[in-house]
Structures are given as structure tokens and as C-alpha cells.
Amino acid sequence: LYRGAEYVVDFLPKVKIEVVISEDQVDAAVEAIISAARTEKIGDGKIFVSSVEQAIRIRTGEEGPEAL
């Protein structure tokens, strides 16, 4: 209800996927996501590629690539 008028806003459903992989796998992962997600319609989404400085597996204490 806004200023006495009712209205409906239809939002597109969203999914957030976070993937941490080694640098040599980035191109293949991006291509796989694009291949699976592209519909050529509004809402296909975006892919952001960024660096992860460090990874630590809490349970075992493993660090770096071993933690992945």
C-alpha cells in the first residue's frame, strides 16, 4: 500500500553461487556457468571473478590450495 494505492512488484528469483577454485580453472568454470545459465533474457545474472588471498579449513587447519 503506497499513498492509498495497492500495487504489486514482481521480482525475479535470484540465486547466489560462490565458487573458490584455482586460477588455472577459472576460464573453464566461467564457460561452464555461462553455458548452463544463459537464456538471453533479463535476469541471466553476472559473474564476478576476484582473488582470494587465503583459505583455511577450520576443521583440519589446512591452508592454501590444500584447504580447497
N, CA, C and O of each residue as an XYZ file, in Angstrom:
272
protein
N       0.855     -1.177      0.000
C       0.000      0.000      0.000
C       0.890      1.225      0.000
O       1.715      1.391      0.899
N       0.741      2.072     -0.978
C       1.526      3.292     -1.073
C       0.600      4.430     -1.436
O       0.004      4.440     -2.513
N       0.480      5.384     -0.541
C      -0.385      6.555     -0.744
C      -1.792      6.151     -1.169
O      -2.384      6.748     -2.068
N      -2.300      5.145     -0.515
C      -3.661      4.724     -0.770
C      -3.848      3.827     -1.977
O      -4.971      3.414     -2.266
N      -2.784      3.518     -2.685
C      -2.907      2.667     -3.866
C      -2.126      1.377     -3.646
O      -0.984      1.400     -3.188
N      -2.751      0.261     -3.976
C      -2.069     -1.025     -3.874
C      -1.378     -1.328     -5.195
O      -1.883     -1.004     -6.270
N      -0.229     -1.946     -5.093
C       0.487     -2.340     -6.298
C       1.317     -3.575     -6.001
O       1.620     -3.874     -4.846
N       1.674     -4.275     -7.043
C       2.459     -5.499     -6.912
C       3.771     -5.314     -7.674
O       3.783     -4.834     -8.807
N       4.858     -5.698     -7.041
C       6.163     -5.663     -7.694
C       6.622     -7.105     -7.862
O       6.786     -7.827     -6.879
N       6.825     -7.515     -9.085
C       7.281     -8.877     -9.360
C       8.799     -8.876     -9.528
O       9.326     -8.360    -10.514
N       9.486     -9.455     -8.561
C      10.934     -9.573     -8.643
C      11.298    -10.924     -9.241
O      10.597    -11.916     -9.044
N      12.394    -10.946     -9.965
C      12.898    -12.209    -10.487
C      13.577    -12.973     -9.356
O      14.270    -12.366     -8.540
N      13.396    -14.278     -9.289
C      14.091    -15.053     -8.254
C      15.600    -14.994     -8.495
O      16.059    -14.997     -9.637
N      16.351    -14.940     -7.417
C      17.810    -14.832     -7.513
C      18.476    -16.002     -6.810
O      17.955    -16.533     -5.830
N      19.616    -16.390     -7.316
C      20.450    -17.418     -6.694
C      21.870    -16.876     -6.688
O      22.344    -16.346     -7.692
N      22.544    -17.012     -5.554
C      23.947    -16.601     -5.486
C      24.799    -17.844     -5.312
O      24.590    -18.637     -4.394
N      25.756    -18.000     -6.201
C      26.670    -19.137     -6.144
C      28.072    -18.582     -5.968
O      28.510    -17.726     -6.737
N      28.773    -19.068     -4.959
C      30.164    -18.664     -4.762
C      31.045    -19.890     -4.957
O      30.799    -20.941     -4.366
N      32.063    -19.752     -5.781
C      32.959    -20.854     -6.090
C      34.387    -20.373     -5.881
O      34.773    -19.320     -6.387
N      35.165    -21.137     -5.140
C      36.585    -20.829     -4.971
C      37.366    -21.954     -5.635
O      37.286    -23.113     -5.229
N      38.115    -21.591     -6.654
C      38.865    -22.575     -7.434
C      40.263    -22.037     -7.708
O      40.533    -20.852     -7.512
N      41.136    -22.906     -8.158
C      42.484    -22.459     -8.502
C      42.428    -21.635     -9.789
O      41.520    -21.789    -10.606
N      43.410    -20.766     -9.944
C      43.418    -19.815    -11.056
C      43.378    -20.498    -12.422
O      42.796    -19.959    -13.363
N      43.979    -21.654    -12.539
C      44.000    -22.335    -13.836
C      42.645    -22.924    -14.216
O      42.470    -23.371    -15.350
N      41.691    -22.935    -13.300
C      40.352    -23.467    -13.580
C      39.322    -22.373    -13.866
O      38.174    -22.676    -14.192
N      39.722    -21.108    -13.748
C      38.767    -20.002    -13.860
C      38.076    -19.975    -15.215
O      36.847    -19.921    -15.274
N      38.830    -20.011    -16.293
C      38.213    -19.913    -17.625
C      37.215    -21.034    -17.876
O      36.132    -20.790    -18.408
N      37.560    -22.238    -17.504
C      36.651    -23.374    -17.705
C      35.396    -23.225    -16.857
O      34.297    -23.535    -17.316
N      35.551    -22.754    -15.628
C      34.393    -22.572    -14.748
C      33.470    -21.484    -15.279
O      32.250    -21.645    -15.271
N      34.044    -20.381    -15.738
C      33.239    -19.294    -16.298
C      32.472    -19.785    -17.518
O      31.278    -19.514    -17.645
N      33.126    -20.491    -18.401
C      32.452    -21.017    -19.594
C      31.335    -21.994    -19.228
O      30.274    -21.981    -19.852
N      31.562    -22.835    -18.228
C      30.537    -23.796    -17.802
C      29.320    -23.081    -17.228
O      28.183    -23.459    -17.507
N      29.562    -22.048    -16.424
C      28.448    -21.293    -15.834
C      27.664    -20.578    -16.921
O      26.434    -20.617    -16.935
N      28.373    -19.926    -17.831
C      27.695    -19.225    -18.927
C      26.873    -20.202    -19.759
O      25.727    -19.914    -20.101
N      27.442    -21.338    -20.081
C      26.749    -22.337    -20.889
C      25.473    -22.826    -20.210
O      24.455    -23.033    -20.869
N      25.529    -23.010    -18.900
C      24.372    -23.528    -18.167
C      23.339    -22.454    -17.845
O      22.151    -22.756    -17.738
N      23.776    -21.199    -17.688
C      22.875    -20.165    -17.174
C      22.295    -19.244    -18.241
O      21.285    -18.586    -17.990
N      22.894    -19.178    -19.405
C      22.452    -18.196    -20.403
C      21.117    -18.584    -21.016
O      20.956    -19.664    -21.584
N      20.152    -17.656    -20.880
C      18.860    -17.815    -21.546
C      18.622    -16.684    -22.536
O      17.651    -16.704    -23.292
N      19.524    -15.686    -22.527
C      19.410    -14.478    -23.337
C      18.190    -13.655    -22.960
O      17.648    -12.920    -23.786
N      17.759    -13.781    -21.708
C      16.652    -12.982    -21.182
C      17.146    -12.190    -19.985
O      18.183    -12.505    -19.400
N      16.397    -11.165    -19.632
C      16.731    -10.377    -18.451
C      16.788    -11.299    -17.244
O      15.919    -12.152    -17.061
N      17.810    -11.124    -16.426
C      17.932    -11.922    -15.214
C      18.904    -13.077    -15.310
O      19.030    -13.855    -14.365
N      19.599    -13.207    -16.438
C      20.587    -14.287    -16.554
C      21.661    -14.186    -15.482
O      22.213    -15.202    -15.060
N      21.957    -12.988    -15.044
C      22.906    -12.816    -13.946
C      24.236    -12.253    -14.376
O      24.415    -11.815    -15.512
N      25.164    -12.276    -13.442
C      26.503    -11.743    -13.653
C      27.508    -12.700    -13.046
O      27.189    -13.463    -12.134
N      28.717    -12.652    -13.559
C      29.818    -13.419    -12.980
C      30.884    -12.418    -12.567
O      31.305    -11.583    -13.368
N      31.314    -12.502    -11.327
C      32.407    -11.674    -10.834
C      33.575    -12.600    -10.533
O      33.397    -13.624     -9.874
N      34.754    -12.258    -11.003
C      35.956    -13.040    -10.727
C      36.860    -12.174     -9.863
O      37.225    -11.063    -10.249
N      37.216    -12.688     -8.698
C      38.087    -11.933     -7.797
C      39.081    -12.879     -7.140
O      38.907    -14.098     -7.155
N      40.111    -12.305     -6.573
C      41.154    -13.096     -5.917
C      40.773    -13.394     -4.475
O      40.144    -12.579     -3.800
N      41.161    -14.561     -4.023
C      41.027    -14.933     -2.615
C      42.449    -15.018     -2.078
O      43.261    -15.799     -2.574
N      42.740    -14.225     -1.080
C      44.108    -14.146     -0.566
C      44.528    -15.387      0.202
O      45.677    -15.819      0.112
N      43.599    -15.962      0.958
C      43.960    -17.136      1.742
C      42.707    -17.951      2.039
O      41.617    -17.402      2.195
N      42.878    -19.256      2.114
C      41.799    -20.164      2.505
C      42.312    -21.037      3.635
O      43.443    -21.523      3.599
N      41.472    -21.230      4.636
C      41.830    -22.066      5.782
C      40.658    -22.986      6.078
O      39.530    -22.524      6.247
N      40.918    -24.278      6.141
C      39.885    -25.233      6.539
C      39.927    -25.306      8.063
O      40.905    -25.784      8.640
N      38.885    -24.842      8.700
C      38.864    -24.736     10.156
C      39.045    -26.091     10.826
O      39.802    -26.206     11.790
N      38.363    -27.114     10.331
C      38.392    -28.432     10.967
C      39.799    -29.007     11.059
O      40.179    -29.553     12.095
N      40.576    -28.889      9.980
C      41.889    -29.536      9.946
C      43.060    -28.568     10.068
O      44.188    -28.984     10.335
N      42.799    -27.295      9.877
C      43.868    -26.317      9.906
C      44.624    -26.206      8.595
O      45.586    -25.443      8.502
N      44.207    -26.957      7.572
C      44.865    -26.880      6.270
C      44.744    -25.461      5.717
O      43.737    -24.783      5.921
N      45.785    -25.030      5.018
C      45.794    -23.695      4.442
C      46.148    -23.756      2.968
O      46.724    -24.733      2.489
N      45.793    -22.693      2.259
C      46.121    -22.585      0.841
C      45.338    -23.573     -0.001
O      44.209    -23.923      0.342
N      45.929    -24.030     -1.110
C      45.223    -24.943     -2.022
C      44.739    -26.224     -1.344
O      43.722    -26.787     -1.749
N      45.451    -26.688     -0.324
C      45.032    -27.905      0.383
C      43.689    -27.712      1.086
O      42.965    -28.682      1.313
N      43.355    -26.483      1.429
C      42.091    -26.198      2.111
C      40.907    -26.222      1.157
O      39.757    -26.298      1.588
N      41.186    -26.158     -0.133
C      40.099    -26.167     -1.106
C      39.664    -27.584     -1.377
O      38.753    -27.808     -2.174
